[in-house]
Amino acid sequence: MLQLTSQKTKSKNIEIHIFGLGYVGLPLAVRLAISNWNVIGIDVNSQRIERLKQNNLMESELILKKEFIESLNQGRLTLTTELPKITDNKIGIICVPTPVPDNNQSSSIFVEDVTKKFLESSKKGDVIIIESSVEVGTTDKIKKIIELKGYKIGENFGLAFCPERIDPQNKKWNLENIPRIIYCSDDNTFEICKSIYQNVNNSNLVRVSSSITAEIVKSFENAFRLVNISLVNELAILCDKLGINVSEVIQAASTKPFGFMPFYTGAGAGGHCIPKDPTFLINSSKKFGHQFSIIEDALKVNSFIPKYIAKSIENLLVQKDLAKSVIISGMSYKPDIEDMRDSPSFKIVKELTKLGFAIAVHDPHLKKDLIPKYLIENKMKEFNFTILEDLDEKILQDYSCLCIVQHHTKPKLRIEEIYQKSLIPVIFDCQNQIQKDPKSHTILKSFGGQNYSF
Ligand SMILES: NC(=O)c1ccc[n+]([C@@H]2O[C@H](COP(=O)([O-])OP(=O)(O)OC[C@H]3O[C@@H](n4cnc5c(N)ncnc54)[C@H](O)[C@@H]3O)[C@@H](O)[C@H]2O)c1
């Protein structure tokens, strides 16, 4: 059965159904469609489907625009909210969100949901590939759901877990050149995956022996980043106390040719992956009575940093007898992207609000019509701050401090100008990137840096 599917895949004579057309699913759908696969992209968000059908792409998707339009025009990519009922064999690729589990929902709720939908019109020889980052044991859960339908995994139904490692906006490492970890239920399924991923990353697949190993690898990679980001951020706090610059420390430590890898300071890890995936390791350990304390501590540090930054800004303004008013610049959790999920900037806003600050925010990627979405993504009830379209001189006069949480490329020159021309009393740089200008009268304070002009 799976051998037949393998043959069909070699000639691309099989439909691929991609569930979830977000940061992970859409680039994959386009990549496969442009390589002459017939792809059906399914997303429950009807607004997203409508937007895509109108070729209205978000900033981070624009890089795909040419290939996206070509795929639609050639009929290789179909966008829909409803799962098409087909009688032929098909391959399902799951790219839906995997939230942090709580009392109301498991992390695999959407993965299970789409699996059940896929199975409604499945037949022997079909294959499911999970790309979402899942909690330990999820692939086994999915296996049981498929088996309950009477299929035999590895014999007449294939199952693979191939976690996505994409880093949106990374210019060096992208879908095409990032190697992928993969677990496959059997050799035929591995052959099928090789045919598919040939058009994704040239089949640069590292096969591991069990689904749990692959699940642990994915969570461990992100735990590694979380722990190191928290480590460098805690070091930044110490450097603040010592009056030395953390960037100089990192730069000097980086000269060690082995055993050290630089991580850089900031307001903390955000997004849908780094703060979430490591929690899967904590939960898994708990089941064996073990506490994964280093990750728990890293998460604590990660949620403390916005509080520390807010307090540092307050102390500085009080000390200088300045009004408690601040502009937060750069709201997304990484540079040059419109992704605002679980972003530390929103946590800083929450903390400054508690401290009684007047707050305005500026981010060229922030869209007013998406405010309800940002509120949900950052667990906020309301936005009690002003959104600024630009950082013009008149507006700056109303604020004591410009706090840069994220350095985007677009306002970079303007921020340099604000500093050089001393257009605001204080600049607080959470990423410690602005170089000291002795001619400026603006007080420059960097997280983990020295206090300049004090
Ligand atoms: N964003 C990243 O950089 C990244 C990187 C690697 C891995 N991941 C992982 O990939 C998965 C997806 O992340 P993302 O960033 O693409 O999320 P996303 O929110 O950008 O996209 C997910 C899409 O799935 C849709 N969806 C939800 N439930 C659905 C259902 N039942 N049927 C069909 N569609 C459904 C949503 O409407 C949304 O459009 C997550 O597990 C995430 O941890 C993300």
The ligand as an SDF file (V2000), in Angstrom:
LIG
                    3D

 44 48  0  0  0  0  0  0  0  0999 V2000
    6.5220   30.6490   13.4780 N   0  0  0  0  0  0  0  0  0  0  0  0
    7.6740   30.0230   13.5120 C   0  0  0  0  0  0  0  0  0  0  0  0
    8.7240   30.6560   13.3220 O   0  0  0  0  0  0  0  0  0  0  0  0
    7.7610   28.5240   13.7530 C   0  0  0  0  0  0  0  0  0  0  0  0
    8.9880   27.8820   13.5420 C   0  0  0  0  0  0  0  0  0  0  0  0
    9.0840   26.5270   13.7440 C   0  0  0  0  0  0  0  0  0  0  0  0
    7.9810   25.8150   14.2000 C   0  0  0  0  0  0  0  0  0  0  0  0
    6.7920   26.4600   14.4240 N   0  0  0  0  0  0  0  0  0  0  0  0
    5.6480   25.6410   14.8840 C   0  0  0  0  0  0  0  0  0  0  0  0
    4.7730   25.4360   13.7760 O   0  0  0  0  0  0  0  0  0  0  0  0
    3.4190   25.4170   14.2260 C   0  0  0  0  0  0  0  0  0  0  0  0
    2.6340   26.5010   13.5040 C   0  0  0  0  0  0  0  0  0  0  0  0
    3.1830   27.7630   13.8350 O   0  0  0  0  0  0  0  0  0  0  0  0
    2.9080   29.0590   12.9750 P   0  0  0  0  0  0  0  0  0  0  0  0
    3.8450   30.0900   13.4880 O   0  0  0  0  0  0  0  0  0  0  0  0
    2.8970   28.7540   11.5170 O   0  0  0  0  0  0  0  0  0  0  0  0
    1.4170   29.4100   13.4540 O   0  0  0  0  0  0  0  0  0  0  0  0
    0.4230   30.4490   12.7690 P   0  0  0  0  0  0  0  0  0  0  0  0
   -0.5180   30.8800   13.8220 O   0  0  0  0  0  0  0  0  0  0  0  0
    1.1880   31.4610   11.9880 O   0  0  0  0  0  0  0  0  0  0  0  0
   -0.3590   29.5470   11.7110 O   0  0  0  0  0  0  0  0  0  0  0  0
   -1.1670   28.4860   12.0670 C   0  0  0  0  0  0  0  0  0  0  0  0
   -2.3920   28.4860   11.1850 C   0  0  0  0  0  0  0  0  0  0  0  0
   -3.1540   27.3110   11.4930 O   0  0  0  0  0  0  0  0  0  0  0  0
   -4.5290   27.6570   11.3810 C   0  0  0  0  0  0  0  0  0  0  0  0
   -5.3320   26.6560   12.0770 N   0  0  0  0  0  0  0  0  0  0  0  0
   -5.6010   26.5330   13.3980 C   0  0  0  0  0  0  0  0  0  0  0  0
   -6.3840   25.4600   13.6230 N   0  0  0  0  0  0  0  0  0  0  0  0
   -6.6280   24.8840   12.4090 C   0  0  0  0  0  0  0  0  0  0  0  0
   -7.3700   23.7800   11.9940 C   0  0  0  0  0  0  0  0  0  0  0  0
   -8.0350   23.0390   12.8690 N   0  0  0  0  0  0  0  0  0  0  0  0
   -7.4030   23.4950   10.6670 N   0  0  0  0  0  0  0  0  0  0  0  0
   -6.7340   24.2700    9.7740 C   0  0  0  0  0  0  0  0  0  0  0  0
   -6.0170   25.3420   10.1280 N   0  0  0  0  0  0  0  0  0  0  0  0
   -5.9530   25.6500   11.4270 C   0  0  0  0  0  0  0  0  0  0  0  0
   -4.6030   29.0440   11.9780 C   0  0  0  0  0  0  0  0  0  0  0  0
   -5.7730   29.7220   11.5330 O   0  0  0  0  0  0  0  0  0  0  0  0
   -3.3200   29.6800   11.4450 C   0  0  0  0  0  0  0  0  0  0  0  0
   -3.5440   30.3480   10.2150 O   0  0  0  0  0  0  0  0  0  0  0  0
    3.4670   25.5850   15.7340 C   0  0  0  0  0  0  0  0  0  0  0  0
    3.4970   24.3320   16.3380 O   0  0  0  0  0  0  0  0  0  0  0  0
    4.7930   26.2960   15.9510 C   0  0  0  0  0  0  0  0  0  0  0  0
    5.3000   26.0750   17.2460 O   0  0  0  0  0  0  0  0  0  0  0  0
    6.6530   27.8000   14.1910 C   0  0  0  0  0  0  0  0  0  0  0  0
  1  2  1  0
  2  3  2  0
  2  4  1  0
  4  5  1  0
  4 44  2  0
  5  6  2  0
  6  7  1  0
  7  8  2  0
  8  9  1  0
  8 44  1  0
  9 10  1  0
  9 42  1  0
 10 11  1  0
 11 12  1  0
 11 40  1  0
 12 13  1  0
 13 14  1  0
 14 15  2  0
 14 16  1  0
 14 17  1  0
 17 18  1  0
 18 19  2  0
 18 20  1  0
 18 21  1  0
 21 22  1  0
 22 23  1  0
 23 24  1  0
 23 38  1  0
 24 25  1  0
 25 26  1  0
 25 36  1  0
 26 27  1  0
 26 35  1  0
 27 28  2  0
 28 29  1  0
 29 30  1  0
 29 35  2  0
 30 31  1  0
 30 32  2  0
 32 33  1  0
 33 34  2  0
 34 35  1  0
 36 37  1  0
 36 38  1  0
 38 39  1  0
 40 41  1  0
 40 42  1  0
 42 43  1  0
M  CHG  2   8   1  16  -1
M  END
$$$$
